[in-house]
């Protein structure tokens, strides 16, 4: 099985030793870079299918690497991050990273996040007309949403919210990104408005809104629409 070429950017030998064989076993052709300059040089000369990027690199800020990549490439980027760097994670996502995985992490979780990021990239580039999972369907052309086949009546802002989440299903979408999608890129809206709108949406989508399965919270960062892989 060939899952494509993956670039692993990390300067920690133990991370490289642990991840390289696991990613290879999952079908990826793994290349490594130990700093940002090497990563950018590799991508310039040999495009790959997904990038796994540690933010704490020895030569440059990982966020600068993301910004440089996004000037010319839509390659999926999954960030490896320490749990105490919440603002760093938000900044990385706002710059164009597709997702993040907290250190320490399980290989199974990382592989699921990689698959979701690749599918999300493919969905965006293909202009797919709808999103489907086991529980939720969003028809982008008709602006309609269904839960287990039953149409759910949404307000315009509730639809814009679920559409933004569905376009990036499986990956976290930040408060800033959701504000831009629902209220407009120039809107001055507090994140509390997003939380209220998410609560309204959950009342319509979730069987048990107090224990959501479809729209999950990434505390302090944003929200994630679950995929079938995550729903189990």
C-alpha contacts under 8 A as a table, 3 or more apart, distances in Angstrom:
res1	aa1	res2	aa2	distance
1	X	26	X	7.93
1	X	27	X	5.25
2	X	27	X	4.82
2	X	28	X	6.08
2	X	29	X	7.45
3	X	26	X	7.41
3	X	27	X	4.90
3	X	28	X	4.95
3	X	29	X	7.53
4	X	27	X	7.30
4	X	28	X	5.29
4	X	29	X	6.06
4	X	48	X	7.46
4	X	49	X	5.82
5	X	28	X	5.64
5	X	29	X	4.57
5	X	30	X	6.01
5	X	31	X	7.41
5	X	48	X	5.11
5	X	49	X	5.29
5	X	50	X	6.90
6	X	28	X	6.10
6	X	29	X	5.95
6	X	30	X	4.95
6	X	31	X	6.11
6	X	48	X	5.95
6	X	49	X	5.85
6	X	50	X	5.01
6	X	51	X	5.80
6	X	52	X	7.47
7	X	30	X	5.98
7	X	31	X	4.80
7	X	32	X	5.54
7	X	33	X	7.28
7	X	39	X	7.74
7	X	48	X	6.83
7	X	50	X	6.45
7	X	51	X	4.81
7	X	52	X	6.18
8	X	16	X	7.78
8	X	30	X	6.99
8	X	31	X	6.14
8	X	32	X	4.71
8	X	33	X	6.29
8	X	51	X	6.06
8	X	52	X	4.81
8	X	53	X	6.31
9	X	32	X	5.79
9	X	33	X	4.74
9	X	34	X	5.68
9	X	35	X	6.62
9	X	36	X	7.48
9	X	39	X	6.51
9	X	51	X	7.41
9	X	52	X	5.97
9	X	53	X	4.83
9	X	54	X	6.10
10	X	13	X	7.96
10	X	15	X	7.30
10	X	16	X	7.02
10	X	32	X	7.65
10	X	33	X	6.49
10	X	34	X	5.05
10	X	35	X	6.71
10	X	53	X	6.50
10	X	54	X	5.31
10	X	56	X	7.97
10	X	57	X	6.77
11	X	16	X	7.86
11	X	33	X	7.62
11	X	34	X	4.41
11	X	35	X	6.46
11	X	57	X	6.47
11	X	58	X	7.30
12	X	15	X	5.40
12	X	16	X	6.49
12	X	34	X	7.88
13	X	16	X	5.09
13	X	17	X	6.04
14	X	17	X	5.04
14	X	18	X	6.04
15	X	18	X	5.18
15	X	19	X	5.91
16	X	19	X	5.34
16	X	20	X	5.70
16	X	32	X	7.86
17	X	20	X	5.89
17	X	21	X	7.30
18	X	21	X	6.64
18	X	22	X	6.93
19	X	22	X	5.16
19	X	23	X	5.90
19	X	107	X	7.55
20	X	23	X	5.31
20	X	24	X	6.05
20	X	30	X	6.56
21	X	24	X	4.98
21	X	25	X	6.00
22	X	25	X	5.09
22	X	26	X	6.41
22	X	107	X	7.30
23	X	26	X	5.03
23	X	27	X	6.68
23	X	28	X	5.67
23	X	29	X	7.91
23	X	30	X	7.01
23	X	111	X	7.88
24	X	27	X	5.21
24	X	28	X	4.88
24	X	29	X	6.07
24	X	30	X	6.35
25	X	28	X	7.25
32	X	39	X	7.91
33	X	36	X	7.55
33	X	38	X	5.62
33	X	39	X	5.33
34	X	38	X	6.90
34	X	39	X	7.58
34	X	57	X	7.55
35	X	38	X	5.55
35	X	39	X	6.35
35	X	57	X	5.58
35	X	58	X	6.16
35	X	59	X	6.07
35	X	60	X	7.48
36	X	39	X	5.02
36	X	40	X	6.21
36	X	57	X	6.61
36	X	58	X	7.97
36	X	59	X	6.44
36	X	60	X	5.97
36	X	61	X	7.75
36	X	62	X	6.95
36	X	65	X	6.04
37	X	40	X	5.24
37	X	41	X	6.12
37	X	59	X	7.49
37	X	60	X	7.83
38	X	41	X	5.09
38	X	42	X	6.08
39	X	42	X	5.16
39	X	43	X	6.26
40	X	43	X	5.17
40	X	44	X	6.09
40	X	65	X	7.22
40	X	68	X	7.87
40	X	69	X	7.28
41	X	44	X	5.15
41	X	45	X	6.36
42	X	45	X	5.31
42	X	46	X	5.74
42	X	47	X	7.65
43	X	46	X	5.13
43	X	47	X	5.04
43	X	48	X	6.83
44	X	47	X	6.69
48	X	51	X	7.50
48	X	75	X	7.23
49	X	75	X	6.12
49	X	76	X	7.09
49	X	118	X	7.82
50	X	75	X	5.72
50	X	76	X	4.94
50	X	77	X	6.06
50	X	78	X	7.82
50	X	114	X	7.50
50	X	118	X	7.19
51	X	75	X	7.11
51	X	76	X	6.20
51	X	77	X	4.76
51	X	78	X	6.25
52	X	77	X	5.96
52	X	78	X	4.95
52	X	79	X	5.89
52	X	80	X	7.06
53	X	62	X	7.21
53	X	77	X	6.93
53	X	78	X	6.19
53	X	79	X	4.79
53	X	80	X	5.86
54	X	57	X	6.59
54	X	62	X	6.56
54	X	79	X	5.78
54	X	80	X	4.68
54	X	81	X	6.45
55	X	61	X	6.40
55	X	62	X	4.04
55	X	63	X	6.60
55	X	79	X	6.83
55	X	80	X	6.60
55	X	81	X	6.38
56	X	61	X	6.61
56	X	62	X	6.20
57	X	60	X	5.91
57	X	61	X	6.26
57	X	62	X	6.23
60	X	64	X	7.00
60	X	65	X	7.56
61	X	64	X	5.33
61	X	65	X	6.79
62	X	65	X	5.01
62	X	66	X	6.49
63	X	66	X	5.05
63	X	67	X	6.27
63	X	91	X	7.39
63	X	92	X	5.49
63	X	95	X	7.27
64	X	67	X	4.99
64	X	68	X	6.15
65	X	68	X	5.19
65	X	69	X	6.19
66	X	69	X	5.14
66	X	70	X	6.10
66	X	77	X	7.84
66	X	92	X	7.19
66	X	95	X	6.63
66	X	96	X	6.68
66	X	97	X	6.63
67	X	70	X	5.21
67	X	71	X	6.52
67	X	95	X	5.98
67	X	96	X	7.24
68	X	71	X	5.37
68	X	72	X	7.63
69	X	72	X	5.97
69	X	73	X	5.61
69	X	74	X	7.86
70	X	73	X	5.18
70	X	74	X	6.39
70	X	95	X	7.88
70	X	96	X	6.61
74	X	121	X	7.40
75	X	121	X	7.59
76	X	97	X	7.20
76	X	98	X	5.99
76	X	117	X	5.79
76	X	118	X	5.97
76	X	121	X	6.48
77	X	96	X	7.92
77	X	97	X	5.05
77	X	98	X	5.30
77	X	99	X	6.88
77	X	117	X	7.49
78	X	97	X	6.27
78	X	98	X	5.74
78	X	99	X	4.86
78	X	100	X	5.29
78	X	101	X	7.28
78	X	113	X	7.49
78	X	114	X	6.75
78	X	117	X	7.43
79	X	89	X	7.97
79	X	92	X	7.82
79	X	97	X	6.89
79	X	98	X	7.89
79	X	99	X	6.18
79	X	100	X	4.38
79	X	101	X	6.22
80	X	100	X	5.75
80	X	101	X	5.13
80	X	102	X	6.01
80	X	103	X	6.59
81	X	85	X	6.97
81	X	89	X	6.95
81	X	100	X	6.69
81	X	101	X	6.18
81	X	102	X	4.95
81	X	103	X	5.75
82	X	85	X	5.72
82	X	102	X	5.57
82	X	103	X	5.10
82	X	104	X	7.70
83	X	86	X	6.66
83	X	102	X	5.64
83	X	103	X	6.54
85	X	88	X	5.17
85	X	89	X	6.35
86	X	89	X	5.15
86	X	90	X	6.38
86	X	220	X	7.24
86	X	221	X	7.22
87	X	90	X	5.10
87	X	91	X	6.14
88	X	91	X	5.11
88	X	92	X	6.10
89	X	92	X	5.09
89	X	93	X	6.24
89	X	100	X	7.11
89	X	221	X	7.72
90	X	93	X	5.20
90	X	94	X	6.14
90	X	174	X	6.65
90	X	221	X	5.91
91	X	94	X	5.07
91	X	95	X	6.17
92	X	95	X	5.15
92	X	96	X	6.57
92	X	97	X	5.65
93	X	96	X	5.23
93	X	97	X	4.53
93	X	98	X	6.37
93	X	99	X	6.80
93	X	173	X	7.62
93	X	174	X	7.02
94	X	97	X	7.11
94	X	174	X	7.10
94	X	176	X	7.46
94	X	177	X	7.00
97	X	100	X	7.78
98	X	117	X	5.96
98	X	171	X	6.31
98	X	172	X	7.47
99	X	113	X	7.10
99	X	117	X	6.97
99	X	171	X	5.31
99	X	172	X	5.92
100	X	113	X	7.96
100	X	172	X	7.94
101	X	105	X	6.77
101	X	109	X	7.91
101	X	110	X	6.61
101	X	113	X	7.80
102	X	105	X	5.95
105	X	109	X	7.08
105	X	110	X	7.25
106	X	109	X	5.35
106	X	110	X	6.44
107	X	110	X	5.02
107	X	111	X	6.14
108	X	111	X	5.21
108	X	112	X	6.27
109	X	112	X	5.14
109	X	113	X	6.24
110	X	113	X	5.12
110	X	114	X	6.17
111	X	114	X	5.02
111	X	115	X	6.23
112	X	115	X	5.20
112	X	116	X	6.21
112	X	229	X	7.18
112	X	230	X	7.81
113	X	116	X	5.08
113	X	117	X	6.10
113	X	170	X	7.12
113	X	171	X	7.25
114	X	117	X	5.14
114	X	118	X	6.25
115	X	118	X	5.21
115	X	119	X	6.18
116	X	119	X	5.11
116	X	120	X	6.01
116	X	169	X	7.25
116	X	170	X	5.13
116	X	171	X	6.70
116	X	227	X	7.80
117	X	120	X	5.04
117	X	121	X	6.20
117	X	170	X	7.05
117	X	171	X	6.52
118	X	121	X	5.13
118	X	122	X	6.23
119	X	122	X	5.03
119	X	123	X	6.03
120	X	123	X	5.00
120	X	124	X	6.21
120	X	167	X	6.98
120	X	168	X	5.40
120	X	169	X	6.46
120	X	170	X	7.51
120	X	171	X	7.88
121	X	124	X	5.23
121	X	125	X	6.17
122	X	125	X	5.20
122	X	126	X	5.94
123	X	126	X	5.31
123	X	127	X	6.23
123	X	128	X	5.57
123	X	167	X	7.18
124	X	127	X	5.44
124	X	128	X	6.91
124	X	167	X	6.82
125	X	128	X	7.95
128	X	131	X	7.62
129	X	139	X	6.41
129	X	140	X	5.52
129	X	141	X	6.06
130	X	137	X	7.15
130	X	138	X	5.52
130	X	139	X	4.47
130	X	140	X	5.35
130	X	141	X	7.49
131	X	136	X	7.87
131	X	137	X	5.51
131	X	138	X	5.11
131	X	139	X	6.63
131	X	140	X	7.82
131	X	166	X	6.25
131	X	167	X	7.44
132	X	135	X	7.85
132	X	136	X	5.92
132	X	137	X	4.41
132	X	138	X	6.60
133	X	136	X	5.26
133	X	137	X	6.30
133	X	227	X	6.17
133	X	228	X	5.77
134	X	148	X	7.30
134	X	228	X	6.24
135	X	147	X	5.47
135	X	148	X	4.96
135	X	214	X	7.87
136	X	145	X	7.34
136	X	146	X	5.76
136	X	147	X	4.68
136	X	148	X	6.26
136	X	149	X	7.88
136	X	214	X	7.86
137	X	145	X	5.69
137	X	146	X	5.07
137	X	147	X	6.48
137	X	148	X	7.95
137	X	149	X	7.73
138	X	143	X	7.37
138	X	144	X	5.97
138	X	145	X	4.46
138	X	146	X	6.45
138	X	162	X	7.92
138	X	163	X	7.06
138	X	166	X	7.23
139	X	142	X	5.56
139	X	143	X	5.68
139	X	144	X	5.26
139	X	145	X	6.21
140	X	143	X	4.98
140	X	144	X	6.94
140	X	163	X	7.10
143	X	159	X	7.05
144	X	151	X	7.26
144	X	152	X	7.59
144	X	153	X	7.81
144	X	154	X	7.97
144	X	159	X	7.64
145	X	151	X	5.80
145	X	152	X	5.67
145	X	153	X	7.49
145	X	154	X	7.76
145	X	159	X	7.74
146	X	149	X	5.38
146	X	150	X	5.06
146	X	151	X	4.17
146	X	152	X	5.44
147	X	150	X	5.27
147	X	151	X	6.43
147	X	152	X	6.79
147	X	205	X	6.50
152	X	204	X	6.83
152	X	205	X	7.51
154	X	157	X	7.85
154	X	158	X	5.57
154	X	159	X	5.68
154	X	201	X	7.89
155	X	158	X	5.09
155	X	159	X	6.15
156	X	159	X	5.17
156	X	160	X	6.20
157	X	160	X	4.95
157	X	161	X	6.12
157	X	182	X	5.96
157	X	183	X	7.96
157	X	197	X	7.92
158	X	161	X	5.09
158	X	162	X	6.31
158	X	197	X	6.70
158	X	198	X	7.87
158	X	200	X	7.72
158	X	201	X	6.08
159	X	162	X	5.19
159	X	163	X	5.92
160	X	163	X	5.05
160	X	164	X	6.17
160	X	181	X	6.75
160	X	182	X	5.41
161	X	164	X	5.27
161	X	165	X	6.38
161	X	178	X	6.78
161	X	181	X	7.13
161	X	182	X	5.97
161	X	197	X	7.98
161	X	198	X	7.83
162	X	165	X	5.07
162	X	166	X	5.92
162	X	201	X	7.90
163	X	166	X	5.01
163	X	167	X	6.02
164	X	167	X	5.26
164	X	168	X	6.68
164	X	178	X	6.88
164	X	181	X	6.41
165	X	168	X	5.32
165	X	169	X	5.75
165	X	173	X	6.80
165	X	223	X	7.71
165	X	224	X	6.61
165	X	225	X	5.65
166	X	169	X	4.69
166	X	225	X	6.39
168	X	171	X	5.82
168	X	172	X	7.61
168	X	173	X	7.30
168	X	225	X	7.64
169	X	172	X	7.96
169	X	224	X	6.74
169	X	225	X	4.97
169	X	226	X	6.24
169	X	227	X	6.33
170	X	224	X	6.16
170	X	225	X	5.66
170	X	226	X	5.26
170	X	227	X	5.46
170	X	230	X	7.90
171	X	224	X	5.64
171	X	225	X	7.17
172	X	218	X	7.13
172	X	221	X	7.93
172	X	222	X	6.34
172	X	223	X	5.41
172	X	224	X	4.50
172	X	225	X	7.66
173	X	177	X	6.26
173	X	178	X	6.72
173	X	221	X	7.83
173	X	222	X	5.48
173	X	223	X	5.47
173	X	224	X	6.19
174	X	177	X	5.16
174	X	178	X	6.25
174	X	221	X	5.45
174	X	222	X	4.15
174	X	223	X	6.61
175	X	178	X	5.12
175	X	179	X	6.09
175	X	191	X	5.97
175	X	194	X	6.85
175	X	221	X	6.56
175	X	222	X	4.98
175	X	223	X	7.72
176	X	179	X	5.16
176	X	180	X	6.33
176	X	191	X	7.69
177	X	180	X	5.19
177	X	181	X	6.26
178	X	181	X	4.97
178	X	182	X	6.05
178	X	194	X	7.35
179	X	182	X	5.29
179	X	183	X	5.46
179	X	184	X	6.63
179	X	185	X	7.24
179	X	187	X	7.23
179	X	189	X	6.84
179	X	191	X	7.70
179	X	194	X	6.99
180	X	183	X	5.62
180	X	184	X	4.36
180	X	185	X	4.09
180	X	186	X	7.13
180	X	187	X	6.90
181	X	184	X	5.76
181	X	185	X	7.05
183	X	187	X	5.88
183	X	189	X	7.78
184	X	187	X	5.38
189	X	193	X	6.91
190	X	193	X	5.80
190	X	194	X	7.54
191	X	194	X	5.16
191	X	195	X	6.54
192	X	195	X	5.00
192	X	196	X	6.27
193	X	196	X	5.16
193	X	197	X	6.20
194	X	197	X	5.08
194	X	198	X	6.06
195	X	198	X	5.09
195	X	199	X	6.20
196	X	199	X	5.11
196	X	200	X	6.37
197	X	200	X	5.06
197	X	201	X	6.19
198	X	201	X	4.97
198	X	202	X	6.10
199	X	202	X	5.16
199	X	203	X	6.43
199	X	209	X	7.74
200	X	203	X	5.27
200	X	204	X	6.95
201	X	204	X	5.35
201	X	205	X	6.20
202	X	205	X	4.97
202	X	206	X	5.17
202	X	209	X	5.34
202	X	212	X	7.18
202	X	215	X	7.08
203	X	206	X	6.04
203	X	208	X	7.97
203	X	209	X	5.62
205	X	209	X	7.93
205	X	214	X	7.46
206	X	209	X	5.13
206	X	212	X	5.96
206	X	213	X	6.87
206	X	214	X	6.67
207	X	212	X	7.69
208	X	211	X	5.47
208	X	212	X	6.11
209	X	212	X	5.13
212	X	215	X	6.13
212	X	216	X	6.34
213	X	216	X	6.60
213	X	226	X	7.24
213	X	231	X	7.24
214	X	225	X	5.73
214	X	226	X	5.34
215	X	223	X	6.70
215	X	224	X	5.82
215	X	225	X	4.78
215	X	226	X	6.47
216	X	223	X	5.59
216	X	224	X	5.14
216	X	225	X	6.26
216	X	226	X	7.09
217	X	222	X	6.27
217	X	223	X	4.61
217	X	224	X	6.40
218	X	221	X	5.49
218	X	222	X	5.23
218	X	223	X	5.33
218	X	224	X	7.00
219	X	222	X	6.65
226	X	229	X	7.94
226	X	230	X	5.91
226	X	231	X	6.53
227	X	230	X	5.40
227	X	231	X	6.26
228	X	231	X	4.97
228	X	232	X	6.30
229	X	232	X	5.57
